[in-house]
Amino acid sequence: MKIYLVVAHPEQDSFNFALHNTAVGVLKNANIRFDVSDLYGQNFNPVAGRGDTTNFPAGDLFQLAKAQRLALSSNSFVNSISQEQEKLVSSDLLIFQFPLWWWSFPGILKGWIDRVLTSGFAYGHNAILKPKKVMYSITTGGADSKEELDYYQNKIDGLYQDIFGFMRWEILPAFIAHGVQQKTHDERQQILASYQEHLKMVLRISNT
Ligand SMILES: Cc1cc2nc3c(=O)[nH]c(=O)nc-3n(C[C@H](O)[C@H](O)[C@H](O)COP(=O)(O)O)c2cc1C
């Protein structure tokens, strides 16, 4: 099994990176191979468009999905996309680490989805990428009641279904760390310990 960790947070000192580093530690301890994309660290460009491919015919109406299919068949994606796609091809499970921003992905991660999970490669007729397993690890601003927790869960289920459900990937239970900025040091340590257990559970069910 090989795992692909995609982390989308601007600050290495953030709780998101503490969670990401916890995942790295669990995988190293278990001797599981993995790749990492630190989207801010590698200055990933999230803006999809003409710059994604090198061979779209000048003068034709630019359509992104069409440009993506053309680039796939002629090996004409720019390096920043093809490098991510290579990591995807060689992985069995993707783990996305991100803070919930406006009930969604940070823009840099949404842009990664737009530019890397391309037409004909990840979805669409005869897509070549074998469906993978996927897990989200998300931090939030916080929930105070059962109603709010349910609201978050529904939103996160939607974030799974709209992308990875659509592509028929196997969706694994998300790890959701609520209200991390209000937590004490000890409470944060407990969350990190729970994340270790969550990851071990996910690794067990992914291997079966
Ligand atoms: C631009 C922005 C949008 C946010 N939107 C939400 C939101 O929709 N729901 C929520 O619960 N928290 C929201 N938050 C709070 C973040 O989720 C929270 O600050 C983050 O998960 C904390 O993790 P960190 O300390 O690693 O940054 C938002 C924060 C920012 C900066």
The ligand as a Gaussian input file, in Angstrom:
#p B3LYP/6-31G(d) Opt

LIG

0 1
 C      -11.094000      32.247000       5.414000
 C      -11.611000      31.439000       6.572000
 C      -12.850000      30.839000       6.470000
 C      -13.337000      30.031000       7.504000
 N      -14.541000      29.409000       7.360000
 C      -14.970000      28.555000       8.323000
 C      -16.187000      27.829000       8.146000
 O      -16.886000      27.947000       7.144000
 N      -16.586000      26.987000       9.142000
 C      -15.827000      26.822000      10.277000
 O      -16.206000      26.036000      11.151000
 N      -14.663000      27.491000      10.456000
 C      -14.221000      28.340000       9.513000
 N      -13.028000      29.002000       9.669000
 C      -12.199000      28.686000      10.860000
 C      -11.108000      27.668000      10.490000
 O      -11.662000      26.452000      10.064000
 C      -10.166000      27.442000      11.677000
 O       -9.569000      28.680000      11.980000
 C       -9.108000      26.411000      11.373000
 O       -9.704000      25.157000      11.140000
 C       -8.121000      26.299000      12.510000
 O       -7.028000      25.485000      12.149000
 P       -5.540000      26.078000      12.131000
 O       -5.282000      26.616000      13.529000
 O       -4.641000      24.909000      11.797000
 O       -5.513000      27.173000      11.090000
 C      -12.555000      29.843000       8.678000
 C      -11.308000      30.500000       8.793000
 C      -10.836000      31.291000       7.761000
 C       -9.500000      31.970000       7.903000

